[in-house]
């Protein structure tokens, strides 16, 4: 018998995880990629939540918190990830291929859910980098458009080619068979870039402080009386925008006490 020809042993999946098969991989840049995988029928989540996902490494699960980027009604799960060459997980995850097995934690959670916000008129979804992921789910959730008159997705990145899913917001969603009519006149997409020429330039904090984003979108400045805000991005972005919001009278909401803004602290950096 030729041992070299023996099939590789199927990894034993720990009971806290589903073992799902990768079905699609797309590399946006040398620092950014997306992938989809199968979804166990028992996996239920609310738009905006995250799950622990990862790989089996040396017989043990190596996982990080990742927001689910796909809508709740999709049959597959999608995730958006950075690539960190010496990152314990992302250095490996960036090499996944169709057919590979990934771990999906069975208990999704998170603060970026509409139930954690008080009723309002305009929902602001503010993201930097891969912080866009939970808003990819929320922006395709019919319930969001039933709750709000206007939904703004503001995505800030360093370079233009990092505006992942730009086509989704600019072309695909408005033309979507089921969601197109729902998002028409309600969904506003505001991409901005900090290190290259682009029609919208600068950090989101600068765009808010200067009033530029409100003028461009034809909306009034942020007001806790009618605006609701979700934040997901780098620690610096979360910190700075939180301070800006609270100076304007916004209060942070949670699973126990809905308020006027929420922030996701689980953000993969390695």
C-alpha positions as CSV (number, residue, x, y, z in Angstrom):
1,X,0.0,0.0,0.0
2,X,1.3,3.4,-0.9
3,X,0.9,5.6,2.2
4,X,1.5,8.8,0.2
5,X,-1.7,8.2,-1.7
6,X,-3.9,7.8,1.4
7,X,-6.5,10.6,1.8
8,X,-6.0,13.2,4.4
9,X,-7.9,12.7,7.6
10,X,-11.0,14.7,8.0
11,X,-10.5,17.2,10.8
12,X,-12.6,16.7,13.9
13,X,-14.8,19.7,14.3
14,X,-15.2,20.9,18.0
15,X,-18.9,20.8,19.2
16,X,-19.0,24.6,19.5
17,X,-18.6,25.0,15.7
18,X,-20.1,24.1,12.4
19,X,-17.6,22.9,9.8
20,X,-18.6,24.6,6.6
21,X,-17.2,24.4,3.0
22,X,-15.8,27.4,1.2
23,X,-17.7,28.0,-2.0
24,X,-16.2,31.3,-3.3
25,X,-13.2,33.5,-2.7
26,X,-12.5,37.0,-4.0
27,X,-9.3,39.0,-3.4
28,X,-10.1,42.7,-3.6
29,X,-6.5,43.8,-2.9
30,X,-3.3,42.4,-1.4
31,X,-4.7,43.4,2.0
32,X,-8.4,42.6,1.6
33,X,-10.5,39.5,0.6
34,X,-14.0,38.0,0.9
35,X,-15.2,34.5,1.0
36,X,-18.4,32.6,1.2
37,X,-19.2,29.2,2.7
38,X,-22.1,26.8,3.2
39,X,-24.5,27.6,6.0
40,X,-25.9,25.0,8.4
41,X,-29.7,25.3,8.6
42,X,-29.4,25.5,12.3
43,X,-27.2,28.7,12.1
44,X,-29.4,31.7,12.9
45,X,-28.3,35.3,13.3
46,X,-29.6,38.8,13.3
47,X,-28.3,41.3,10.7
48,X,-25.3,43.0,12.2
49,X,-24.1,40.2,14.5
50,X,-20.7,38.4,14.4
51,X,-19.6,34.9,14.9
52,X,-16.3,33.3,15.9
53,X,-14.8,31.9,12.7
54,X,-11.5,30.3,11.8
55,X,-9.6,27.2,11.0
56,X,-8.4,24.0,12.7
57,X,-4.6,24.5,13.3
58,X,-2.6,21.6,14.8
59,X,-5.8,20.0,16.0
60,X,-7.2,23.1,17.7
61,X,-9.6,25.8,16.6
62,X,-7.9,29.1,15.8
63,X,-10.7,31.7,15.6
64,X,-11.5,35.4,15.7
65,X,-14.7,37.4,15.7
66,X,-16.1,38.2,12.3
67,X,-19.2,40.1,11.4
68,X,-21.5,38.2,9.0
69,X,-21.5,40.1,5.8
70,X,-24.4,38.2,4.1
71,X,-28.1,39.0,4.8
72,X,-30.1,36.7,7.1
73,X,-32.1,35.3,4.2
74,X,-29.1,34.1,2.1
75,X,-28.4,30.3,2.0
76,X,-24.6,30.9,2.3
77,X,-22.5,32.9,4.7
78,X,-20.1,35.6,3.6
79,X,-17.2,37.3,5.4
80,X,-14.9,40.2,4.7
81,X,-11.4,40.0,6.0
82,X,-8.0,41.8,6.1
83,X,-4.8,40.0,5.4
84,X,-2.0,40.3,8.0
85,X,1.0,38.4,6.8
86,X,2.1,37.5,10.4
87,X,-1.4,37.4,11.9
88,X,-2.1,34.1,13.7
89,X,-5.4,33.6,11.8
90,X,-5.5,35.9,8.8
91,X,-2.1,34.8,7.5
92,X,-3.7,31.4,7.1
93,X,-7.3,32.4,6.3
94,X,-6.3,34.5,3.3
95,X,-5.2,31.3,1.5
96,X,-8.5,29.4,1.8
97,X,-9.7,27.9,-1.4
98,X,-13.1,26.5,-2.6
99,X,-13.7,23.2,-0.9
100,X,-11.7,24.0,2.2
101,X,-13.3,23.7,5.6
102,X,-13.8,26.7,7.9
103,X,-15.1,26.9,11.4
104,X,-18.3,28.9,12.1
105,X,-19.2,29.4,15.8
106,X,-22.7,28.3,16.7
107,X,-23.6,31.3,18.8
108,X,-23.5,34.6,16.9
109,X,-23.9,37.8,19.0
110,X,-23.1,41.5,18.8
111,X,-24.3,45.0,19.4
112,X,-24.9,46.3,15.9
113,X,-28.6,45.2,15.7
114,X,-31.6,47.4,15.2
115,X,-33.1,46.3,18.5
116,X,-30.4,48.1,20.4
117,X,-31.4,51.4,19.0
118,X,-34.5,53.6,19.8
119,X,-36.8,54.3,16.9
120,X,-35.6,57.1,14.6
121,X,-35.8,58.5,11.1
122,X,-32.3,58.2,9.7
123,X,-29.9,55.3,10.3
124,X,-26.2,56.1,9.8
125,X,-23.9,53.1,9.3
126,X,-20.3,54.4,9.6
127,X,-17.5,52.1,8.7
128,X,-13.8,52.0,8.1
129,X,-12.1,49.2,6.2
130,X,-13.5,45.7,6.9
131,X,-15.9,47.3,9.4
132,X,-18.2,47.5,6.4
133,X,-19.0,43.8,6.9
134,X,-22.0,44.0,9.3
135,X,-23.5,46.8,7.2
136,X,-23.4,44.6,4.1
137,X,-25.9,42.5,6.0
138,X,-28.0,45.3,7.5
139,X,-28.2,47.1,4.1
140,X,-29.9,44.1,2.6
141,X,-32.3,43.5,5.5
142,X,-36.0,44.5,4.6
143,X,-36.7,45.2,8.3
144,X,-34.2,48.0,8.3
145,X,-36.1,49.9,5.6
146,X,-39.4,49.4,7.4
147,X,-37.8,51.0,10.5
148,X,-36.1,54.0,8.9
149,X,-36.9,56.6,6.3
150,X,-33.2,56.9,5.2
151,X,-30.3,54.6,5.6
152,X,-26.8,56.0,5.0
153,X,-23.8,53.7,4.5
154,X,-20.6,55.7,4.9
155,X,-17.4,53.7,4.1
156,X,-14.0,55.2,4.6
157,X,-10.8,53.4,3.3
158,X,-7.2,54.4,2.5
159,X,-7.2,53.6,-1.2
160,X,-9.9,53.5,-3.9
161,X,-9.5,49.8,-4.6
162,X,-10.3,49.0,-1.0
163,X,-13.9,50.2,-1.5
164,X,-15.1,46.6,-1.4
165,X,-18.6,46.1,-2.5
166,X,-18.9,49.5,-4.0
167,X,-20.7,48.0,-7.0
168,X,-23.3,46.4,-4.6
169,X,-24.4,49.8,-3.3
170,X,-24.1,51.8,-6.5
171,X,-25.5,49.2,-9.0
172,X,-26.6,45.8,-7.7
173,X,-28.9,46.8,-4.8
174,X,-30.9,49.5,-6.7
175,X,-31.5,46.9,-9.5
176,X,-32.2,44.0,-7.1
177,X,-35.3,42.0,-8.0
178,X,-36.7,42.1,-4.5
179,X,-34.8,44.9,-2.6
180,X,-34.5,47.4,-5.4
181,X,-37.9,49.1,-4.9
182,X,-37.4,49.0,-1.1
183,X,-34.0,50.8,-1.2
184,X,-35.0,53.3,-3.8
185,X,-34.9,56.8,-2.3
186,X,-33.9,55.4,1.1
187,X,-30.4,54.0,0.8
188,X,-27.5,56.5,0.4
189,X,-24.0,55.3,-0.1
190,X,-21.1,57.6,0.8
191,X,-17.6,56.2,0.0
192,X,-14.6,58.2,1.0
193,X,-10.8,57.8,0.6
194,X,-8.0,59.2,2.8
195,X,-4.8,58.5,0.8
196,X,-5.7,58.9,-2.9
197,X,-7.6,61.4,-5.0
198,X,-11.4,60.6,-4.9
199,X,-14.6,62.6,-5.1
200,X,-15.0,62.3,-1.3
201,X,-11.7,62.6,0.5
202,X,-10.9,62.6,4.2
203,X,-11.6,60.8,7.5
204,X,-15.2,60.3,8.5
205,X,-14.6,62.5,11.5
206,X,-13.4,65.4,9.3
207,X,-16.3,64.9,6.9
208,X,-18.8,65.1,9.8
209,X,-17.1,68.1,11.6
210,X,-16.9,70.1,8.4
211,X,-20.4,69.3,7.5
212,X,-19.3,68.1,4.0
213,X,-21.1,64.8,4.2
214,X,-24.4,66.4,5.2
215,X,-24.2,68.9,2.3
216,X,-23.3,66.2,-0.2
217,X,-26.2,63.9,0.9
218,X,-28.7,66.7,1.5
219,X,-29.3,65.7,5.1
220,X,-29.2,67.8,8.3
221,X,-26.3,67.4,10.8
222,X,-26.4,64.5,13.3
223,X,-29.1,65.0,15.9
224,X,-30.1,62.4,18.6
225,X,-33.7,63.5,18.3
226,X,-34.1,61.6,15.0
227,X,-30.7,60.1,13.9
228,X,-29.4,56.7,14.9
229,X,-25.8,55.6,14.4
230,X,-23.9,52.4,14.2
231,X,-20.1,52.3,14.3
232,X,-17.7,49.6,13.1
233,X,-14.1,50.2,12.3
234,X,-10.7,50.8,13.7
235,X,-10.2,51.6,17.4
236,X,-9.2,55.1,16.5
237,X,-12.3,55.7,14.4
238,X,-14.6,54.2,17.1
239,X,-13.1,56.3,19.8
240,X,-13.1,59.6,17.8
241,X,-16.7,59.2,16.5
242,X,-18.0,58.1,19.9
243,X,-16.6,61.3,21.4
244,X,-18.1,63.3,18.6
245,X,-21.5,61.7,19.0
246,X,-21.6,62.0,22.8
247,X,-20.7,65.7,22.5
248,X,-23.8,66.1,20.4
249,X,-26.0,64.3,23.0
250,X,-26.0,60.8,21.7
251,X,-26.1,57.9,24.2
252,X,-24.6,54.4,23.6
253,X,-27.1,51.6,23.4
254,X,-26.8,47.9,24.4
255,X,-28.7,44.6,24.4
256,X,-30.2,45.7,27.7
257,X,-30.8,49.4,27.1
258,X,-31.5,50.7,23.5
259,X,-30.3,54.2,22.9
260,X,-29.2,56.4,20.0
261,X,-25.9,54.8,18.9
262,X,-24.1,51.5,19.1
263,X,-20.5,50.5,18.4
264,X,-19.0,47.1,17.6
265,X,-15.8,46.4,19.5
266,X,-15.0,43.0,18.0
267,X,-12.8,44.0,15.0
268,X,-10.2,41.7,13.5
269,X,-6.8,43.1,13.4
270,X,-4.7,39.9,13.2
